[in-house]
């Protein structure tokens, strides 16, 4: 739903959105989107204008420069022999693709169609290259590039296509000529084909986080783009895409070990909305010849089940090595790519058997599996949220117990591709992933789990300007709660410090250790002399599926009590000035910020990014309403009272806290009218407030200037209202 990744993962790649007219509340009918966008360009007046001048303060500018020095690594692929790594990172000219070995001192090599020379002295051209994927035998590397061969030279285009490079011969070949959005490359087991997700003639990425199309015309009846899984034949460049006949929107897929089937998670369009009601299918490859969609089977439909997965979500489908089972993660989840739940198994031929419930192989697990890989027919490798940390282990399916020899907990955030906590594996004991924490910017680590080594050193020179981090563990309402506390830079116990509470998005998400970029996040405040508390209240990943579901039909109540109990604990243990406490968050964290300031006056200042103020009006405005029924128990039309109960706007008379509101004008997940409603209400009640709307932005701010502006405004807002001494 509300970007469990939120604005807190600036280094990690994400999906995108939908198309549907926002339903303005009656009180805001006179404000146009042009006027909303203009707000982003309007200079604040009075005290806020004085605050904005603080942008030139040397310490803030120095902090911004430090944040902007970090180089983001977007994907990593470990070769099947476990010795080489292909990685994509953002360089001076855009995304660069490099090849290096995991051994210390291994040479680095640029991989690009327009590279002038091979080897360490290569000069990269203008093309951008990304998303590496090794063939099963390790002899070829596929990747995406916007290069295009003209009569005399390589040129850049607006279109990514698939290229294949052979390390042994240095031969490079463009193997596709597509027109649309391409992602998620996966080789067939025989190495002759590549499956990928494809939106033909796409006008925007096919997810819920990026900017929606401008609202015009007949809404919901035209221009709906469908993402399907297609297969490219490397030899002749032909593309096979039979699922289009069914017009299913595909989110994730996986080849069967024999290459004769593809398992995938899909729904009816629009895909941005229906991720929350997707089903599990298999498709025979190649499909038998017939007049309709042949060889397509529905394996699992959560809406027809009676067990614990009824009405919930499924993700990350994976065929077992013998092809007899499909493992997946199921539970109450939020946005695609941010996964957590229990691990289930279902027969791969469930369509031909009597209907049966999938088997939950991790019931009551005190953690949230987020990514899985089969190690053999009886063992699943797991990457999971454990509290606010990352835990890597494996489960023996015959005993239901963890494998003792595979056990690593990292106070860090990891990723290899598009899914949080994904890991790149090999045919050996070696693995690879991108790792970042409060102490270290993103770098690639690789090797066996018991001897991981840092492979890249892109960000070694960038040192954290903020204070140390400490895990805070406590109990509230009988529930175990975990959070992270960042100390102020240059901490002196004898001083009193202000505190900023930052609530993560989601609601199914987690605050985990990461290095912030130059975008909206609370971590940089530690560098300016604040304590920063990042709680993981009920509803978060990390304590098991029951804990994740503990805030259903209870938004703003139990979860807020958990947050405030953590603040109470921090106040007792650390030198906090209770008169200088603030709260912030983006997405679900934005809602929690809005709701909190209507429930308590303990906060001196607040910043709500892409928040939700009125769940009743939100239901008709957003582009992703399917997520709401599992969380609220009914539609707003069937049970409006449950939505009103958690709406900050219904308690606006109790609000006293100065609140800054930030939002993109084309946000389909948390539409701008929600922020406008809250801003309008605060102004009417005489509460200090400011609304900033960023033009042509979705749920995530993409434009670098907008990202910097949001962070600068946040720094100014808190520094003005609750400055450190």
C-alpha angles and dihedrals in degrees: 000000000000099000104275082198088051115165091317099091106060094161099051126088119239143184130244152228162286144248124248135124116259114239107226119213113246093254093060103043094111096059115090125203088246088059091046091051090048089059088068089061097044114106112231117244135219117004091357090057089052088049091052090057086063087074086086092056106123096232094052093046090047090052092049091051091051091051091049093052093071115105113218120224110207105184143359132197123192116210117245091251089055094235106098135051129204111198137175121211137167111262134172092285099039131270114004126194117213137179122212140154125248092233117098113269094016112161120255121229130191115227114201138126090236098045109135096210137011126239132030093326094056118136115215118224129210100285123104120226131189150142102061120200126181124221113242092257093046093235096113136041120205122199143156122258136171090215119123126188115235126184093277110013149005115278133188122244136181089250128087116214134181118262128184123209127191111210094200095057101020087231115158125196135176103224102178136051102192133162111210145029114333127188147141103047114201124173121226114246092254092052093234099106141033123215118207143163113259137186105190114221090357119187093192139004114287104244143082102254104066126073116296120233113270109273110254141124125018104346120227096003105080142032094032108156119212124210114210137175112251133181124222120207105221095206100056105011094240117151124220116199112155095156089075087076087067092043093223121162107229123208106173137004144180135197120238113241092253093048092236098110141036121208115207144169113231146151141189113281142298087072096191091065104032100057085100094059100038123142134213118249140171125212125198114234119244095017117229115255114267141127096262139035101307129193093018114136133180108224102177137010113184091200092065097045125102100200132084092292093061110133093357134107139272131201146160100043113199129182115224115243091257091049093234099110140036119213121201141162117250135183146083103325141162130213124007110266093031102086136172136150141089126322116246134189127207130173111262089229095049089130090069097042131073111284110274138170118253114251118251105219095181105047114166092005108165092225139055116248108215105173135020140192130182113242093181137334091286104034133068123195112220136200109191147167110255108182102310094328137084118253123194117194143125133241125220104222093202093060101022089229132120118261104249094212093058107062128126129153119192127189087219146085117251136190138160103184134348100321120080110246093016117151130203109229135191140198087267133057090273123108133176137202144152111263129193135166142165088279102043137038120234115300135159116254123189145169135073114333092250093052110031116169132197107250104180127048101191095131104028092114093056110087124193111260091195130080131269122289127233131187113239115205124185144143128245128175086354092301125120109239127190131189142159126247121199115202120223115264111266090015116202114188093211093063129080116236136195118243130220119197114205118193117201126234126250111062079228100048141091141233104239132172111278142147112252123229128209093289139090110307135124098231096087090061088074088066090056096054106276133123107234119205118197107186128191101209127181109303091047128114117250106066101062136277095288089057091048090053094045094098097053110133088001108082112162097013117070092019092050091048088054091051094048092046088056090050089051090052093048090050090054096047102039138042097263123165101224090202092062106053124131137182132210143161144152127238107344085007087055090054091048089051092051092046094045094057089055092051103043139021095205092104118084095197139007139195119197116192117196091340135169120235103169119033092189096058091035091063091065097039106050130083096223107054093143091080092062104068096064090049099042098031095232142026119277088251092057098041112015092162094067089054094046091050091066098037114115090203090067089061098040093122088070095054118110104149120109105244133195115203124203127182144148116248093228098043108142096182098053104011121215094246088070090061091042091054091053093044092049092049094048091050090049089052093048095248117146109254144150131197122206118188118192115213122236093006131129130199090307119049106236105173107090091221091054091049091051092045093052092051094045092050090049092050090049095047096055094037090054098045101034108013121184114248 
